[in-house]
Amino acid sequence: MNEKAETFDFMPLGEAIKNAREKNGLTREQLAEQLGITPRHLQFVENEGQHPGFQLFVELITMFDISADQYIFSDKQAEKSSRRRQIDKMLDTFDEKALTIIEATAMGICKAKEPEE
């Protein structure tokens, strides 16, 4: 087995799952019930770095649109981070008026980052 796989630190991914759960307004108990696991098992995944089974892992990253690449291949640049994927998902819910405001805000941020002449 690959040495990296044997020593994989699940803590950052567990923390991302916890943050996504909280952002979605779910308690540990509510999510555990949805997944058919105990709240204690979910706590170990979120806070203790316990590796979940493959099926649970897939359910969690799919449910919260988490990019596992950024955690598994941390030395490589992920195509899209979890935060970018979550923002994309949010943007899909906005109408054109809201997107116009977001676009103007993003353009303002880009302009503010430009060096002054």
N, CA, C and O atoms as a GROMACS GRO file, in nm:
protein
  468
    1MET      N    1   0.083  -0.119   0.000
    1MET     CA    2   0.000   0.000   0.000
    1MET      C    3   0.088   0.125   0.000
    1MET      O    4   0.196   0.124   0.059
    2ASN      N    5   0.045   0.228  -0.062
    2ASN     CA    6   0.113   0.355  -0.071
    2ASN      C    7   0.133   0.412   0.069
    2ASN      O    8   0.040   0.414   0.149
    3GLU      N    9   0.255   0.460   0.098
    3GLU     CA   10   0.284   0.515   0.231
    3GLU      C   11   0.195   0.634   0.263
    3GLU      O   12   0.152   0.649   0.378
    4LYS      N   13   0.168   0.719   0.165
    4LYS     CA   14   0.083   0.836   0.188
    4LYS      C   15  -0.057   0.793   0.232
    4LYS      O   16  -0.116   0.855   0.320
    5ALA      N   17  -0.111   0.687   0.171
    5ALA     CA   18  -0.244   0.638   0.207
    5ALA      C   19  -0.245   0.587   0.350
    5ALA      O   20  -0.344   0.605   0.421
    6GLU      N   21  -0.137   0.525   0.392
    6GLU     CA   22  -0.130   0.471   0.528
    6GLU      C   23  -0.124   0.581   0.633
    6GLU      O   24  -0.169   0.562   0.746
    7THR      N   25  -0.068   0.696   0.598
    7THR     CA   26  -0.048   0.803   0.695
    7THR      C   27  -0.140   0.923   0.669
    7THR      O   28  -0.116   1.031   0.721
    8PHE      N   29  -0.244   0.903   0.590
    8PHE     CA   30  -0.332   1.014   0.554
    8PHE      C   31  -0.397   1.073   0.679
    8PHE      O   32  -0.458   1.002   0.758
    9ASP      N   33  -0.382   1.204   0.696
    9ASP     CA   34  -0.440   1.277   0.808
    9ASP      C   35  -0.579   1.324   0.768
    9ASP      O   36  -0.593   1.414   0.685
   10PHE      N   37  -0.682   1.265   0.827
   10PHE     CA   38  -0.820   1.298   0.792
   10PHE      C   39  -0.870   1.422   0.864
   10PHE      O   40  -0.980   1.470   0.834
   11MET      N   41  -0.794   1.476   0.959
   11MET     CA   42  -0.841   1.590   1.040
   11MET      C   43  -0.888   1.709   0.956
   11MET      O   44  -0.998   1.759   0.981
   12PRO      N   45  -0.811   1.757   0.858
   12PRO     CA   46  -0.859   1.873   0.781
   12PRO      C   47  -0.989   1.844   0.705
   12PRO      O   48  -1.075   1.932   0.695
   13LEU      N   49  -1.003   1.725   0.652
   13LEU     CA   50  -1.125   1.690   0.580
   13LEU      C   51  -1.242   1.676   0.678
   13LEU      O   52  -1.354   1.716   0.646
   14GLY      N   53  -1.217   1.620   0.795
   14GLY     CA   54  -1.319   1.612   0.898
   14GLY      C   55  -1.366   1.750   0.942
   14GLY      O   56  -1.485   1.771   0.965
   15GLU      N   57  -1.272   1.842   0.952
   15GLU     CA   58  -1.306   1.980   0.989
   15GLU      C   59  -1.390   2.046   0.879
   15GLU      O   60  -1.483   2.121   0.908
   16ALA      N   61  -1.357   2.019   0.754
   16ALA     CA   62  -1.435   2.074   0.641
   16ALA      C   63  -1.578   2.020   0.644
   16ALA      O   64  -1.673   2.093   0.616
   17ILE      N   65  -1.593   1.894   0.679
   17ILE     CA   66  -1.726   1.833   0.689
   17ILE      C   67  -1.804   1.900   0.803
   17ILE      O   68  -1.922   1.933   0.787
   18LYS      N   69  -1.739   1.919   0.916
   18LYS     CA   70  -1.804   1.984   1.029
   18LYS      C   71  -1.846   2.127   0.993
   18LYS      O   72  -1.959   2.167   1.023
   19ASN      N   73  -1.758   2.203   0.930
   19ASN     CA   74  -1.789   2.340   0.891
   19ASN      C   75  -1.906   2.344   0.793
   19ASN      O   76  -1.994   2.430   0.804
   20ALA      N   77  -1.907   2.252   0.698
   20ALA     CA   78  -2.016   2.248   0.599
   20ALA      C   79  -2.148   2.210   0.668
   20ALA      O   80  -2.252   2.266   0.636
   21ARG      N   81  -2.142   2.116   0.761
   21ARG     CA   82  -2.263   2.077   0.834
   21ARG      C   83  -2.320   2.196   0.909
   21ARG      O   84  -2.439   2.223   0.902
   22GLU      N   85  -2.233   2.266   0.981
   22GLU     CA   86  -2.278   2.382   1.059
   22GLU      C   87  -2.330   2.493   0.967
   22GLU      O   88  -2.431   2.556   0.998
   23LYS      N   89  -2.262   2.516   0.855
   23LYS     CA   90  -2.305   2.618   0.760
   23LYS      C   91  -2.444   2.586   0.705
   23LYS      O   92  -2.520   2.677   0.673
   24ASN      N   93  -2.476   2.458   0.695
   24ASN     CA   94  -2.607   2.416   0.646
   24ASN      C   95  -2.711   2.406   0.756
   24ASN      O   96  -2.823   2.360   0.733
   25GLY      N   97  -2.675   2.450   0.877
   25GLY     CA   98  -2.770   2.455   0.987
   25GLY      C   99  -2.810   2.319   1.042
   25GLY      O  100  -2.919   2.304   1.097
   26LEU      N  101  -2.723   2.220   1.026
   26LEU     CA  102  -2.754   2.086   1.077
   26LEU      C  103  -2.678   2.058   1.205
   26LEU      O  104  -2.560   2.089   1.216
   27THR      N  105  -2.747   2.000   1.302
   27THR     CA  106  -2.676   1.954   1.421
   27THR      C  107  -2.611   1.820   1.388
   27THR      O  108  -2.646   1.755   1.290
   28ARG      N  109  -2.518   1.782   1.471
   28ARG     CA  110  -2.453   1.652   1.452
   28ARG      C  111  -2.557   1.540   1.460
   28ARG      O  112  -2.550   1.442   1.385
   29GLU      N  113  -2.652   1.555   1.551
   29GLU     CA  114  -2.756   1.454   1.568
   29GLU      C  115  -2.844   1.442   1.443
   29GLU      O  116  -2.877   1.332   1.400
   30GLN      N  117  -2.881   1.557   1.386
   30GLN     CA  118  -2.966   1.556   1.265
   30GLN      C  119  -2.894   1.488   1.148
   30GLN      O  120  -2.953   1.405   1.079
   31LEU      N  121  -2.768   1.524   1.127
   31LEU     CA  122  -2.694   1.465   1.016
   31LEU      C  123  -2.671   1.316   1.039
   31LEU      O  124  -2.684   1.236   0.946
   32ALA      N  125  -2.637   1.280   1.161
   32ALA     CA  126  -2.614   1.138   1.191
   32ALA      C  127  -2.740   1.057   1.162
   32ALA      O  128  -2.733   0.947   1.108
   33GLU      N  129  -2.855   1.112   1.199
   33GLU     CA  130  -2.980   1.042   1.174
   33GLU      C  131  -3.004   1.026   1.023
   33GLU      O  132  -3.044   0.919   0.978
   34GLN      N  133  -2.978   1.131   0.947
   34GLN     CA  134  -2.994   1.124   0.801
   34GLN      C  135  -2.905   1.016   0.739
   34GLN      O  136  -2.943   0.949   0.644
   35LEU      N  137  -2.784   1.002   0.796
   35LEU     CA  138  -2.686   0.909   0.742
   35LEU      C  139  -2.697   0.768   0.799
   35LEU      O  140  -2.634   0.675   0.749
   36GLY      N  141  -2.778   0.754   0.904
   36GLY     CA  142  -2.793   0.622   0.966
   36GLY      C  143  -2.672   0.581   1.049
   36GLY      O  144  -2.639   0.462   1.056
   37ILE      N  145  -2.606   0.679   1.111
   37ILE     CA  146  -2.492   0.650   1.197
   37ILE      C  147  -2.517   0.717   1.332
   37ILE      O  148  -2.615   0.790   1.347
   38THR      N  149  -2.431   0.693   1.428
   38THR     CA  150  -2.448   0.756   1.558
   38THR      C  151  -2.382   0.894   1.557
   38THR      O  152  -2.285   0.916   1.485
   39PRO      N  153  -2.434   0.985   1.637
   39PRO     CA  154  -2.369   1.117   1.649
   39PRO      C  155  -2.224   1.105   1.695
   39PRO      O  156  -2.138   1.183   1.654
   40ARG      N  157  -2.198   1.006   1.779
   40ARG     CA  158  -2.061   0.986   1.829
   40ARG      C  159  -1.966   0.948   1.715
   40ARG      O  160  -1.852   0.994   1.711
   41HIS      N  161  -2.013   0.863   1.624
   41HIS     CA  162  -1.930   0.824   1.509
   41HIS      C  163  -1.899   0.948   1.424
   41HIS      O  164  -1.786   0.968   1.381
   42LEU      N  165  -2.000   1.032   1.401
   42LEU     CA  166  -1.981   1.154   1.324
   42LEU      C  167  -1.884   1.248   1.396
   42LEU      O  168  -1.802   1.313   1.332
   43GLN      N  169  -1.894   1.255   1.528
   43GLN     CA  170  -1.802   1.337   1.606
   43GLN      C  171  -1.658   1.290   1.586
   43GLN      O  172  -1.567   1.372   1.571
   44PHE      N  173  -1.636   1.159   1.586
   44PHE     CA  174  -1.502   1.106   1.566
   44PHE      C  175  -1.449   1.141   1.427
   44PHE      O  176  -1.330   1.170   1.411
   45VAL      N  177  -1.535   1.139   1.326
   45VAL     CA  178  -1.495   1.175   1.190
   45VAL      C  179  -1.461   1.323   1.184
   45VAL      O  180  -1.358   1.361   1.128
   46GLU      N  181  -1.546   1.408   1.242
   46GLU     CA  182  -1.527   1.553   1.235
   46GLU      C  183  -1.412   1.603   1.321
   46GLU      O  184  -1.334   1.688   1.277
   47ASN      N  185  -1.400   1.552   1.441
   47ASN     CA  186  -1.307   1.610   1.538
   47ASN      C  187  -1.183   1.527   1.570
   47ASN      O  188  -1.083   1.580   1.616
   48GLU      N  189  -1.190   1.397   1.545
   48GLU     CA  190  -1.079   1.310   1.585
   48GLU      C  191  -0.998   1.258   1.468
   48GLU      O  192  -0.898   1.189   1.487
   49GLY      N  193  -1.042   1.291   1.347
   49GLY     CA  194  -0.968   1.245   1.229
   49GLY      C  195  -0.989   1.099   1.197
   49GLY      O  196  -0.910   1.040   1.122
   50GLN      N  197  -1.096   1.039   1.252
   50GLN     CA  198  -1.124   0.898   1.222
   50GLN      C  199  -1.164   0.886   1.076
   50GLN      O  200  -1.245   0.964   1.026
   51HIS      N  201  -1.106   0.788   1.007
   51HIS     CA  202  -1.139   0.764   0.867
   51HIS      C  203  -1.276   0.698   0.859
   51HIS      O  204  -1.298   0.592   0.918
   52PRO      N  205  -1.370   0.761   0.787
   52PRO     CA  206  -1.502   0.697   0.771
   52PRO      C  207  -1.492   0.586   0.666
   52PRO      O  208  -1.396   0.580   0.590
   53GLY      N  209  -1.591   0.499   0.665
   53GLY     CA  210  -1.598   0.400   0.559
   53GLY      C  211  -1.618   0.471   0.426
   53GLY      O  212  -1.659   0.586   0.421
   54PHE      N  213  -1.588   0.402   0.318
   54PHE     CA  214  -1.595   0.463   0.185
   54PHE      C  215  -1.733   0.518   0.155
   54PHE      O  216  -1.745   0.630   0.106
   55GLN      N  217  -1.838   0.441   0.183
   55GLN     CA  218  -1.974   0.485   0.152
   55GLN      C  219  -2.009   0.614   0.228
   55GLN      O  220  -2.066   0.706   0.170
   56LEU      N  221  -1.974   0.619   0.356
   56LEU     CA  222  -2.000   0.739   0.436
   56LEU      C  223  -1.920   0.857   0.383
   56LEU      O  224  -1.971   0.968   0.374
   57PHE      N  225  -1.795   0.832   0.348
   57PHE     CA  226  -1.709   0.936   0.292
   57PHE      C  227  -1.773   0.997   0.167
   57PHE      O  228  -1.781   1.119   0.154
   58VAL      N  229  -1.817   0.912   0.076
   58VAL     CA  230  -1.880   0.959  -0.048
   58VAL      C  231  -2.007   1.036  -0.018
   58VAL      O  232  -2.032   1.142  -0.077
   59GLU      N  233  -2.089   0.986   0.073
   59GLU     CA  234  -2.213   1.056   0.108
   59GLU      C  235  -2.184   1.195   0.164
   59GLU      O  236  -2.252   1.291   0.127
   60LEU      N  237  -2.085   1.207   0.251
   60LEU     CA  238  -2.054   1.335   0.313
   60LEU      C  239  -2.000   1.437   0.213
   60LEU      O  240  -2.047   1.551   0.209
   61ILE      N  241  -1.903   1.397   0.132
   61ILE     CA  242  -1.846   1.495   0.039
   61ILE      C  243  -1.944   1.531  -0.071
   61ILE      O  244  -1.941   1.643  -0.123
   62THR      N  245  -2.033   1.438  -0.107
   62THR     CA  246  -2.134   1.466  -0.208
   62THR      C  247  -2.242   1.558  -0.151
   62THR      O  248  -2.282   1.654  -0.216
   63MET      N  249  -2.287   1.528  -0.031
   63MET     CA  250  -2.391   1.606   0.034
   63MET      C  251  -2.352   1.752   0.049
   63MET      O  252  -2.434   1.842   0.028
   64PHE      N  253  -2.226   1.776   0.084
   64PHE     CA  254  -2.180   1.912   0.112
   64PHE      C  255  -2.094   1.971   0.001
   64PHE      O  256  -2.039   2.080   0.016
   65ASP      N  257  -2.084   1.900  -0.111
   65ASP     CA  258  -2.008   1.947  -0.227
   65ASP      C  259  -1.866   1.985  -0.188
   65ASP      O  260  -1.817   2.094  -0.219
   66ILE      N  261  -1.800   1.894  -0.118
   66ILE     CA  262  -1.662   1.914  -0.073
   66ILE      C  263  -1.567   1.849  -0.173
   66ILE      O  264  -1.586   1.734  -0.212
   67SER      N  265  -1.467   1.924  -0.215
   67SER     CA  266  -1.365   1.871  -0.305
   67SER      C  267  -1.260   1.797  -0.222
   67SER      O  268  -1.180   1.860  -0.153
   68ALA      N  269  -1.261   1.667  -0.230
   68ALA     CA  270  -1.165   1.587  -0.153
   68ALA      C  271  -1.024   1.602  -0.207
   68ALA      O  272  -0.927   1.581  -0.134
   69ASP      N  273  -1.010   1.639  -0.334
   69ASP     CA  274  -0.878   1.653  -0.396
   69ASP      C  275  -0.787   1.746  -0.317
   69ASP      O  276  -0.669   1.717  -0.298
   70GLN      N  277  -0.842   1.858  -0.271
   70GLN     CA  278  -0.757   1.954  -0.201
   70GLN      C  279  -0.701   1.898  -0.071
   70GLN      O  280  -0.601   1.949  -0.020
   71TYR      N  281  -0.764   1.794  -0.015
   71TYR     CA  282  -0.715   1.733   0.108
   71TYR      C  283  -0.630   1.610   0.080
   71TYR      O  284  -0.531   1.585   0.149
   72ILE      N  285  -0.668   1.533  -0.019
   72ILE     CA  286  -0.595   1.411  -0.052
   72ILE      C  287  -0.467   1.443  -0.127
   72ILE      O  288  -0.362   1.384  -0.100
   73PHE      N  289  -0.474   1.535  -0.220
   73PHE     CA  290  -0.358   1.577  -0.300
   73PHE      C  291  -0.318   1.717  -0.260
   73PHE      O  292  -0.314   1.807  -0.345
   74SER      N  293  -0.290   1.738  -0.133
   74SER     CA  294  -0.264   1.872  -0.081
   74SER      C  295  -0.142   1.938  -0.145
   74SER      O  296  -0.130   2.060  -0.144
   75ASP      N  297  -0.052   1.857  -0.201
   75ASP     CA  298   0.066   1.915  -0.265
   75ASP      C  299   0.038   1.960  -0.408
   75ASP      O  300   0.124   2.021  -0.472
   76LYS      N  301  -0.082   1.929  -0.459
   76LYS     CA  302  -0.122   1.972  -0.593
   76LYS      C  303  -0.234   2.073  -0.581
   76LYS      O  304  -0.308   2.074  -0.483
   77GLN      N  305  -0.247   2.158  -0.680
   77GLN     CA  306  -0.355   2.256  -0.682
   77GLN      C  307  -0.483   2.186  -0.728
   77GLN      O  308  -0.487   2.132  -0.839
   78ALA      N  309  -0.585   2.188  -0.645
   78ALA     CA  310  -0.713   2.127  -0.682
   78ALA      C  311  -0.778   2.211  -0.791
   78ALA      O  312  -0.759   2.332  -0.796
   79GLU      N  313  -0.855   2.146  -0.879
   79GLU     CA  314  -0.924   2.218  -0.986
   79GLU      C  315  -1.014   2.326  -0.926
   79GLU      O  316  -1.010   2.441  -0.969
   80LYS      N  317  -1.093   2.288  -0.829
   80LYS     CA  318  -1.178   2.384  -0.758
   80LYS      C  319  -1.180   2.343  -0.612
   80LYS      O  320  -1.207   2.228  -0.579
   81SER      N  321  -1.153   2.437  -0.525
   81SER     CA  322  -1.157   2.408  -0.382
   81SER      C  323  -1.302   2.390  -0.338
   81SER      O  324  -1.395   2.424  -0.411
   82SER      N  325  -1.320   2.338  -0.220
   82SER     CA  326  -1.454   2.321  -0.164
   82SER      C  327  -1.526   2.455  -0.156
   82SER      O  328  -1.645   2.465  -0.186
   83ARG      N  329  -1.454   2.557  -0.114
   83ARG     CA  330  -1.516   2.689  -0.102
   83ARG      C  331  -1.566   2.738  -0.238
   83ARG      O  332  -1.677   2.791  -0.247
   84ARG      N  333  -1.486   2.720  -0.342
   84ARG     CA  334  -1.528   2.762  -0.477
   84ARG      C  335  -1.649   2.682  -0.524
   84ARG      O  336  -1.741   2.737  -0.584
   85ARG      N  337  -1.650   2.553  -0.495
   85ARG     CA  338  -1.763   2.470  -0.535
   85ARG      C  339  -1.889   2.511  -0.461
   85ARG      O  340  -1.997   2.514  -0.520
   86GLN      N  341  -1.877   2.544  -0.334
   86GLN     CA  342  -1.992   2.586  -0.255
   86GLN      C  343  -2.043   2.722  -0.302
   86GLN      O  344  -2.164   2.745  -0.305
   87ILE      N  345  -1.952   2.812  -0.338
   87ILE     CA  346  -1.993   2.942  -0.391
   87ILE      C  347  -2.063   2.924  -0.525
   87ILE      O  348  -2.165   2.988  -0.550
   88ASP      N  349  -2.010   2.837  -0.611
   88ASP     CA  350  -2.075   2.808  -0.739
   88ASP      C  351  -2.218   2.759  -0.717
   88ASP      O  352  -2.311   2.799  -0.787
   89LYS      N  353  -2.234   2.672  -0.617
   89LYS     CA  354  -2.366   2.618  -0.587
   89LYS      C  355  -2.461   2.730  -0.542
   89LYS      O  356  -2.578   2.733  -0.580
   90MET      N  357  -2.409   2.822  -0.460
   90MET     CA  358  -2.489   2.935  -0.415
   90MET      C  359  -2.527   3.025  -0.532
   90MET      O  360  -2.641   3.070  -0.542
   91LEU      N  361  -2.430   3.052  -0.619
   91LEU     CA  362  -2.455   3.140  -0.733
   91LEU      C  363  -2.567   3.086  -0.821
   91LEU      O  364  -2.642   3.164  -0.881
   92ASP      N  365  -2.577   2.955  -0.830
   92ASP     CA  366  -2.682   2.894  -0.911
   92ASP      C  367  -2.823   2.928  -0.860
   92ASP      O  368  -2.920   2.915  -0.934
   93THR      N  369  -2.833   2.972  -0.735
   93THR     CA  370  -2.964   3.002  -0.678
   93THR      C  371  -3.004   3.148  -0.697
   93THR      O  372  -3.118   3.185  -0.668
   94PHE      N  373  -2.911   3.232  -0.745
   94PHE     CA  374  -2.937   3.376  -0.757
   94PHE      C  375  -3.000   3.411  -0.891
   94PHE      O  376  -2.974   3.346  -0.993
   95ASP      N  377  -3.084   3.515  -0.889
   95ASP     CA  378  -3.140   3.564  -1.015
   95ASP      C  379  -3.040   3.662  -1.079
   95ASP      O  380  -2.935   3.692  -1.021
   96GLU      N  381  -3.073   3.712  -1.198
   96GLU     CA  382  -2.982   3.799  -1.272
   96GLU      C  383  -2.949   3.928  -1.197
   96GLU      O  384  -2.836   3.976  -1.203
   97LYS      N  385  -3.047   3.983  -1.126
   97LYS     CA  386  -3.023   4.106  -1.051
   97LYS      C  387  -2.916   4.085  -0.943
   97LYS      O  388  -2.825   4.165  -0.927
   98ALA      N  389  -2.931   3.976  -0.870
   98ALA     CA  390  -2.833   3.945  -0.765
   98ALA      C  391  -2.695   3.918  -0.826
   98ALA      O  392  -2.594   3.959  -0.769
   99LEU      N  393  -2.692   3.849  -0.940
   99LEU     CA  394  -2.564   3.820  -1.006
   99LEU      C  395  -2.496   3.949  -1.054
   99LEU      O  396  -2.373   3.958  -1.054
  100THR      N  397  -2.575   4.048  -1.095
  100THR     CA  398  -2.520   4.177  -1.136
  100THR      C  399  -2.450   4.244  -1.019
  100THR      O  400  -2.343   4.302  -1.034
  101ILE      N  401  -2.510   4.237  -0.902
  101ILE     CA  402  -2.451   4.295  -0.781
  101ILE      C  403  -2.322   4.222  -0.745
  101ILE      O  404  -2.221   4.285  -0.712
  102ILE      N  405  -2.325   4.091  -0.752
  102ILE     CA  406  -2.206   4.011  -0.719
  102ILE      C  407  -2.094   4.040  -0.818
  102ILE      O  408  -1.978   4.053  -0.779
  103GLU      N  409  -2.128   4.050  -0.946
  103GLU     CA  410  -2.029   4.081  -1.049
  103GLU      C  411  -1.964   4.216  -1.022
  103GLU      O  412  -1.841   4.229  -1.030
  104ALA      N  413  -2.045   4.317  -0.991
  104ALA     CA  414  -1.991   4.451  -0.964
  104ALA      C  415  -1.900   4.449  -0.841
  104ALA      O  416  -1.797   4.514  -0.838
  105THR      N  417  -1.940   4.373  -0.739
  105THR     CA  418  -1.859   4.361  -0.619
  105THR      C  419  -1.724   4.296  -0.651
  105THR      O  420  -1.620   4.344  -0.607
  106ALA      N  421  -1.727   4.188  -0.728
  106ALA     CA  422  -1.604   4.119  -0.766
  106ALA      C  423  -1.514   4.210  -0.848
  106ALA      O  424  -1.392   4.211  -0.829
  107MET      N  425  -1.572   4.287  -0.939
  107MET     CA  426  -1.493   4.380  -1.020
  107MET      C  427  -1.431   4.488  -0.931
  107MET      O  428  -1.317   4.528  -0.953
  108GLY      N  429  -1.505   4.535  -0.831
  108GLY     CA  430  -1.452   4.632  -0.737
  108GLY      C  431  -1.335   4.577  -0.657
  108GLY      O  432  -1.237   4.648  -0.634
  109ILE      N  433  -1.344   4.453  -0.617
  109ILE     CA  434  -1.234   4.389  -0.543
  109ILE      C  435  -1.111   4.378  -0.633
  109ILE      O  436  -1.000   4.407  -0.590
  110CYS      N  437  -1.132   4.335  -0.758
  110CYS     CA  438  -1.019   4.324  -0.853
  110CYS      C  439  -0.953   4.460  -0.873
  110CYS      O  440  -0.830   4.470  -0.875
  111LYS      N  441  -1.034   4.563  -0.889
  111LYS     CA  442  -0.980   4.698  -0.911
  111LYS      C  443  -0.902   4.744  -0.788
  111LYS      O  444  -0.796   4.806  -0.802
  112ALA      N  445  -0.952   4.715  -0.670
  112ALA     CA  446  -0.884   4.756  -0.546
  112ALA      C  447  -0.751   4.684  -0.529
  112ALA      O  448  -0.660   4.735  -0.464
  113LYS      N  449  -0.739   4.563  -0.586
  113LYS     CA  450  -0.613   4.486  -0.575
  113LYS      C  451  -0.507   4.535  -0.672
  113LYS      O  452  -0.389   4.503  -0.655
  114GLU      N  453  -0.547   4.612  -0.775
  114GLU     CA  454  -0.450   4.661  -0.873
  114GLU      C  455  -0.354   4.759  -0.806
  114GLU      O  456  -0.395   4.839  -0.722
  115PRO      N  457  -0.227   4.750  -0.843
  115PRO     CA  458  -0.131   4.845  -0.784
  115PRO      C  459  -0.160   4.989  -0.829
  115PRO      O  460  -0.200   5.014  -0.943
  116GLU      N  461  -0.140   5.082  -0.737
  116GLU     CA  462  -0.163   5.222  -0.770
  116GLU      C  463  -0.048   5.272  -0.857
  116GLU      O  464   0.067   5.232  -0.839
  117GLU      N  465  -0.081   5.359  -0.949
  117GLU     CA  466   0.024   5.411  -1.039
  117GLU      C  467   0.074   5.543  -0.992
  117GLU      O  468   0.162   5.602  -1.055
   0.00000   0.00000   0.00000
